[in-house]
Amino acid sequence: MDWTFSHWLIFALPFAAVVVGFLIWMLSRKGVRTRVQMDAQLRANPDVNDWLVIFGWSRKVIYLPTIILSLICFLASVLKLGEGFMGTLGTIWLFVFLFNFVVEEFSIGLKEVFIFLLFAGGACIWLAYFGWLKPFVDAVGSLSVTMNGLGFLLIALVFSIAVAVSWLRGLFHYVAITPNSINMQSGLTETGEQISREDYNTQVDTSDILERLMGFGRIVINFRDLRRPAADFLVWRIGSKSRMLETIRGTLTVDRAKKQADSGDTRSTDVQDKTR
């Protein structure tokens, strides 16, 4: 059909938004300080040897296996690999989705895992006693879950957008932890707050076993001022980050003014005292 002026205007709006966003970025890029820039700044600082920059992921990052498997199912539907294969793949997708749902929805510790294993073992013994175990296994094995390929793609997009938004937000809302203080960043520019090490303490929470098996855990920052709520961050690679946090909390950087007798001036020297 012949496009009118309104058609062309609406068609051009997304491209105009991209151009305007690029211009705003170019004009304000010198004042913007992201998480990546802060990490590079600390890396270049010769007075700081240990640091950690963290931000909080959305809980939807737990669904990363579901996102990957949803994309695989979508590609399989495009390639038309067969109804039987798609049914088996869809069943696997269902169980992966349910596993991710349980990890996100419930906090499962070692006690809960032990209770679940006892319950599952007791249920299997009960079914086997009445001769129902094999029919139950056959019924589960005969499951065939099918869905339109666009449905898998839509699910992957919804969860991916949630994860991407949390990563994008983490570029400007993060915490830089150094031996002497933490810098809590909360804006596009240099807007932040510095808190000395005496006014806060850190806690690593990996009590959720399933969450920990996926590489995630929580770093909680508690403040001496009880009127201020604790800052809770869901982080990935919690093992390496917790070890780095222990190193940082065991290190104290002290600046001392030392007079030089030969030159007669006062110079600042940086001395790092390791207190563990």
N, C-alpha and C positions, 0 to 999 in steps of 0.2 A: 504494500500500500504506500501511498505518498505520505511522507512524514510532514507534519505541520511544525510550526515553531515550538509548540509545547512538547512535541515528541523529541525534538533535538535537544531542548533544554533539559528534560528529564534524563535523556541518554547521557548528556555531558556532565551531570551532577557528580557521579562517582569520580570521574577523572579530575574534575575541578577540586573536589575534596582532597584527592591525593596531592595535587599541585600545591594547594594552600597549606596542607600539612607539611610538605617538604620545605616550603618557604619559611614557615614558622620554625621548623627545626633548624634551618640554616641561620636564621636571625638570632635564635636563642641557644645555640649549641655550646657557646662559650660559657654560658651560665649554668648549663645542665651538668649535674654530676651523678652518674649512674653507679650501680653496684660494681660494674666492671672497672670503671675509672677509679673508684675508691680502692679496689684491690690492687690496681696498678700503682696507685699513689703510695700505698703502704709497702708494696714490693720495692719501690725505688727509694724509700726512706731508710738511710743507713742506721738510724737509731732504733729501728724496730725490726727485730729478728723473727718474732712469732706474732701472728695475727690470724683472725678468723672472721670472714664476712659471711653472714647467713641471712636468709629470708625464709618466709613461711610459704610452703607449697599448699595449694588447695587439697582437701581430702580426696578430691576426684582424681588425683594423680595415682591413687591406689588402683584405679581402673586401667592403668597402662597396658597390662596383658589383655584386657578385654578390647581395648582400642586396636591393638596390633592384630588380634584374632578377628575382629570385625572387618578390618581391611582385607585380611586374607580371605574371609568368606565372600566379601564383595568381589574380589578378583576371581574367585572360583566361580561365582555366579555369572560373571562376564564371560569367562572361558567356557561356561556350560559343561562342567565336568561330570555331570550325571546326577540324577535325583538321589540315588543311594549314597554316593559320596557326600553330597550336600547335606543329607540328613545326618550322617555321622559327624560331619564337621560342625553342623548346627548344634548337635547334642554336646559336643566338646565345648563349644562356645557357651552354651547354657550353664554348664558346670563351672567354667571359668568365671562367668559373670556372677554366679551365686557365691563363689568363693570370695571374689572382690567385694561383693555386697556385705558379706559377713565381716570381712576385715574392716570395712569402713564403718559399719553400723555398730559393732560391738567391740569392746575392749577385752581381749582374750588373753589371759595370763596363763602361767604354767598350771595353776590349779584347775582352770576351766578346761584346758587341753586334757589333763589327766581324767577329769570327770567324764568328758566326752568319749575318751577311749574306753573307759569302763562301761559306759552306757552302750556304745557300739558293740563291744564284745559280748555284753549280756544279751543284747537284741539278737545277735547272730546265733548264740547258743539256744535262745528261746525258739527262733525260727527253725533251726536245724533239728531240734527235738521233735517238732511237729511235722517235719518234712517239708517246710515251706521255704527253706533257704534257697534251693535251686530255682523254684518258680519265681521267687523275688529277684534273684540275680538275672534270670532270663528276661523278666519284664523290664528291668533297668537297661539291659543290653539291647533290647529291641526298640528303645526310644529312638525316634527320628524327628528331629526338630528342623523345620524348614521355614525360611523367611525370604521375602523378596530381597534381592541384592541391595536395592536402594535403602531398605530398612537397616541393614548392617552398616551401610555408609552413613546414614543419618545418625545412628547411635555413636559411631566413631567420631563424627564431627561434633556432636554435642559435648561429649567428654573431652575431646581435644581442645575445644574452645575454652572450657572451664580451666584446663591445665595451662593453656597459653596465657589466659588472662592473669592467673596467679603468678606466672613467670614474669610477665610484663610489669605487673604491680611490684614485684620484688626488685625490679631494676631501680625503683625510686623509694621503696619502703624496706629498709634493711637495717642490720646492726653490724657495725664493725667493732670487734672485740680485740683490744690490745692489752698488754700487761698492766698499764696504769689506769686505763679507763675504757669506756665503751662510747661509741658514737652512734646514736639512734637517729637515722635519717628518715625523714617523713615528707619528702617533697621532690619536685622536679629539679630544684636548684640546690644551694648549699644549706637549706633549712635543716637543722639538726640540733641535737642536744648531747652534750658531753657529760658523762656521769663517772665520777672517780670510782676506783675499785673498792673503796671502803663503803660505798653506798649501795652496793648490790652484791648478790651472789648468784651462782649459776647451778642449774640442776639438769642432769641428763636422765630422761625417762624412756626406757626401752622395755617397759613392763608388758606391752602388747607383743606377744610372741609372733603372731602371724605378720604383724606390721614390721617387726624386726627382721623376719625372714625375707621380706621384700626389700630390705636395705634402708628402711625408714625408721625414724625415731624422733623424739622431741627434745629440744633444748629450751628450758624454761629459765627466764631471768626474773628473779625476785628482788624487789627493791626494799631498802631499809624503811623508806616512807610507806607505812602500811596503807595510806590512803591511795597509793598508786597501785593499780592492778598489775599483776605479773604479765610479762610478755612471753607468749608461748609460740614456738616456731616448730613446724613440722619440716624436718630436713632429710635430705637423702644422703647416703653414705655416712650414716650416723657413727659407724665404727671409727673411721679416720677422723671425723670432726670431733668426736668425744676425746680422742687421744690428744688432738691439737688443743682442745679447750683445757685439758689437764695441764699441758705444758705452759699455756698462757697464764693460767691461774697460779702456777708455781714459779712464775718469773716476775721480777719487779725491776723496772727501769728507773734509775735514780739520776737526776741531773745535779751536779755539784759545781759550785763556782770555786775555781782554784786560781790563786795568784801565782804569776810567774815572776820569780825573783830576778831573773836575768833581764826581762824586758820591762818590768814595772807595770804591766797592764793586767787586766782581769779577763780571763778567757773561760768559756763554758766548755767543760768536758763531760762526755757522757760515759757513765759507768753502769754496767749491767751486773746487778747482784742476783745470783741464782739462789732463791730461797725455796726449798722444797720441803 
